[in-house]
């Protein structure tokens, strides 16, 4: 649509280039037009949240907890998060100084990047990796470089590859463990090596660990477990873990100065995070282990079923993920263009996320989400096979 040439509009310059819009937006439009579509593309846990958590949220609303909260979050949720961090990773953080509640993990990531990065700063991102990170870095005027994830080693994060690219000119290294889209994980030894070099060269590490509760091979290593926050910004959320993506409730853990800066900037963006979610999660979080275990076991079974089904299709190769809620199969023998494959599968009634959205090393792949009813996976496999084999 051509821009109207009014006096007011002529004064404007585009803040973003429209051609840089995420391809997922166009794909969502295409998916909306399809009937009887099996959706395996969405990046969310598509099963029921805990009954007790929903009951608490309902109770909180009825009690009138529907107003603004403080920007950093109510004391009760920050204390609950601090206790959760201590229980999960054995490190003590100050709920007043080290924790900021955010509008999902995405706001935490944006605020961290906005505080750390300046024009021309160099950032290291994973490839394949979450495509929004690349866009965010570029919009802030920073320069993105990439380190490879290793498919041949069960999709793992090679810390040596990061160290080889990391020097005094590197302002920020982004780590996503388990990874979106591959499920790759960083080892404890690898994390320690990165933190030590970050301290030596003056680099920050942004550790996105929103899939930490979904681990199927080995153990999750968190950047927090070393108790060193001078160079680490930890990001997490309740969205994937407790299947409440619409609540948009996440948090950051970092050095007090970083948290203060992020909080002040947040005041002019969202003011505060979802009040109902804060009150309900503060009470539920100490009792959430059983649910997290059941969700992980459910997803593991779905992952194994999807993995077996994909690897049984001639020309498809799917490496087992170490964690997360996605598989990232290689379809390149059948169709080298992930965008063309997306359209082909969409015509067959199944939606996936094209691998090219996640970086150059993602081309030829597709991301499929398995945190959903098993029946959907079964039907999706049937349609994928019919589309690529005939």
N, C-alpha and C positions, 0 to 999 in steps of 0.2 A: 504494500500500500504506500503510495507516494505521500511524503510529508507535506501537509498544508503550508503554504508560504505566507503565513501571517507574520506580523511584525514580531510578536512574541516568539514564535517558533524559529524565526530566522536568527534569533539571538542564541539559540541553543546549539551546543556541540554534543554529539553522542558520547555518553559515558562509557558505553560498551559497543562493540561492533556486533550487529545483529547476526552476522554469519558465524560469530563465535558462540552462539547459543548452544547449549548442550544438545547433542543429537538425540538424547533421550526424550527431549520435549517433542520433537517431531515424531518420534517413534510412539510416544504415548498417544498422540493424535491419531496415528494410524491404527493403534490398538483399540481405541475407543470406537472406531467404525466397524470393528469386527464383531460378529455374533459367535457365541459358543467358543470363546477363546480360552485356552488353557494358559494361565499366566505363570511363567517361571522366571520372569525378568525383574520383578520388584525386589528392592533391597531391604526387605523387612521380614520379621518373624511373623508368619501368617498362620498363627494358631492362637488359642484362647489365653489371655493373661490369667494370673492367679485369681481365683474367685475371692479370696480374702482381700486382695489388693483393691479390687473393684468395689467390694462392700465397704472398705474403709473410705474410698473416694466418695461414695454416695453419702456415707455418714458425715464426712467432712463438709460436703456441700450443704447438707441439711442443717449443720451447725453454724453456717454462715461464714465459713472460711473462704470467701469468694473475692476478697479484696487484694490489692497490691501487697507484695511483701517487700522486704529490703532487697536491694539490688544483688547482694551476695547470696541471698537465700535465707530462709528462716534458720535460727540456731539449731533447731531440732534435726533438720535434714543434714546440715553440715556436720553435726555431731555423729549422726548415723553413718554418713559417708566416711568420716574419719575412723569409726569403729570397723566399718566394712574393709577399708584399706588395711587396717591392722590385722584383721582376721585373714584376709586373702593373701597379703604379701609381707606381713610381719614388720611393717614399718609404721612409726607414729608420725602423724601429721597434725598440725594445729588447725582445728576447725575454723578458727577466726582468722588466721593469717595465711593459710595455705590452700583454702578451698573456695571456689566460686561456682555457684549453680548457674547453668546456662540454658538457653533455648535449644535443647538438643546438643549432640556432640558437634554439629556443624557450626553453631555460634561459638563454641569454645575454640574450635580450630580457626575460625575467622578472626576472633579477638586476639588469639595468640600470634597469628601471622601478622596482623595489623600492628601489634605492639613491637614485634621483633624486627620486621622487615622494613627496609627503606629502598628507595629507587636504586637499582643496579646491584642490590645484594644477590649473592649466589645461593641457591637452594638445591639440595639433592633430594630427588623424589624416586620412588620405586617404579620400575617398569617390568611387568604391568602393575598398574596402581590405580586407585580411585581417580577418575578423570577430573573431578571437581577441584582437586588439589592443584593440578596444573593450571587450570583457569584462574584460580584464586591468586596464585603466585604471579602470573602474568599481569593480572589486573592491578596488583599492588606495585607493579614496575620492577619486580625482582626478575632474576634470570634463572631459569630452571635447567638443571643438569640431572642426569638419571643414572641409577645403578640397577643392574639386572637382578631379577629373581630367577632362581635356578629350578627349572621344570624337571631336569634329569635327577635332581635330588629331592624328589617328592615336594616340589614347590617350596623351597626354603629360601630364607634371606641370608645371603652370603655376606657376612660382616667384613670379610677381607676386601670385597669389591667396594664397599662403602669407605673403608679406611683408605684404600688406594686413591679415592677421588676427593678425599676430605683434607683440607688444609686451612691456613689462616684466612683465605679468601672465602671460605664457606661459612655463611652466617647461620644457616639452618639445615638440619637433616631431618627429613620426615620418615618415620618408621610406623608401619601399620602391621600389628601382629596380634592375632592372626589377620591375614591380609584379605582385603577386598580387591580383586576378585578371586585370588588363587588359594586362599587359606594358608599361605606361607607363614612361617613363624621364625622369629629370631631366638637363638639359643641364649641361655644365661651368660655363657662365656662371651658370646658375641656382643651382648648388651654391655657387659662390663668393659670390653675393649673399646666400644664406641664412646662410652661415658668418659673413660680415661683420656681418650684422644680429644674429645670435646673440651674437657677441662684444660688440656695442654694448649690447644690452638684457639680457644675462645669461641667455640661453636655451640649453638643450642640444638637440642634434640627434641622434636615434637613427637611424642609417642602416642599414637592413636590405638587404643586397646579396646574398642567398643565390642569386639567379638571374643573377649577374653574367656567367657563362660562356655564357649563352644570349642573344645579341644578334644581331638580324637587320637592323636599320636604324640606321645611324650607329654611334657608338662608346659603350661604357659609360663614364660619368663616375663616379668614386668620390669619396666625401667624404674618403677618405684622401689623395688625390693632392695636397692642399694642404699636408699636413704640419703641420696645426694641430689638436691634440688637446684643447685646454682646453675646448672646447664640443662635441666630437664623440665619440659612442660608435658604433663600427663593429661590425656583427654579420655573421657569415658562417658557412657550414657546408660540410661535404663531402658532405652527403646528396644534394642535387640534382645537383651537379656530377659526382659519381662514382657515382651510382646506388646508394648504400649508406644509404638512409634508416633502415634498421633498426639501423645502428651507433650512431645518436644521437651524432654527434661534430661539434661546432661550436666556434666561438671568438669572442671579443670582443677588440677593440683599442681602447684608451682611455688617458686620462691615468693615471699611476701610482696616484694616490689612488683613482680610481674602480675600477681593477683590484684594488687591495688590499681595498676594501670589498666588491666582488663576490665575491672569493675567500673572505673570511671568512664571508660569508653562505652561500656554496656549501657550506662545510664541514658545515653542519647540514642541508643538503638532499640532496646526492648524494655528498658527500665528494670524489669524483673522477670523471673521465670514462672511457669505455670503453678499457681498457688495451690490448687487442689492436689496436683501431683506431688508437690513438696510435702504437704501435710500427710498424705496417705503413705507415701514411700518412706517417710521418716519412721512411721510406726511399723511398716511391713518389712523393711530391709533386714532387720536383725533375724527375721524368721524365713528368709527367702531361699535358703540353701536347698531345701528339698525340691522346690519348684525348679531351680536351676539345674539340678541333677536330672530330673525327669525330662526337661526340655532338651538337655544335651543328649540323653539316651534316645529320645524320639528322633532327633535330627541325625544322630549317628546311623540309625537303622535306615532312615530315608536316604542318607548319603550313600550307604552301601548298596541299596537297591538301585539308585540312579547310576552309580558308578558301574555296577555290573551290567545294567541295561545298555548304557552307552558303549561300553567296551565290547559288547556283543554285536554291535552294528559294524559291518564291514567298512573300513575307511575312517573310523572314528577312534581316537585315542584319548583316554581320560586318565590323568594322573590323580591319585588319591590326595585330597587336601589334608593338611595336618590339623586344620581347625576352620572356624568360620561357618557360614551357612550357604556356601556356593561350591559348585564344581566348575572347572574351566576347561572343558574338552577341546581338543584340537580337531577341527573339521577340514583342515586345509587340503587333505588328500581328495576330498569330495568337492569342496568349494573354497578357494583361497581367500575370497573377499568375505569378511564377516558381515558387511552390510548387505551384500547380495544374499548370503545365507539367512540373515535375519528376515528379509522379505520373503524368501522361499519358505521358511518355517511359518511365518505369519500367515501366508496363503494356505498353509496346511492346518492352521488353527492352533498354533502354539507360539507363545511369545518368549523370546530370550533376549539377553542384552549382548549386542555385538562386541567382540573382543577388541576391536580397534579403538573403541571409546576409552580403553584402559591403557593405551600406549602402543608404540610400534611393535613391541614384542607380543602384544595381544592379538595382532592380526591373524586371521585364520581360526581363531578361537571364538567361543561364545560363553557367556556366563549364565549358569542355570542355578536358580535358588531352590533349595530343598527343605526349607523350614516352612512346610505347608502340609496339608492333608496328603496322606500316602496315595489316595485315589487319584489325586491330581498328577502325581509323578507317574503313576502307571499309565494314565491316559496320555500324558505328555510324551512318554517314551514310544507309545504306539504311533503317535502322529509324527514324531521325529523320524522313526524308522521308515514309515510310509513315504515321507517327504524326500529322504535322501537315498533310499534303496528302491522304493517303488514296489 
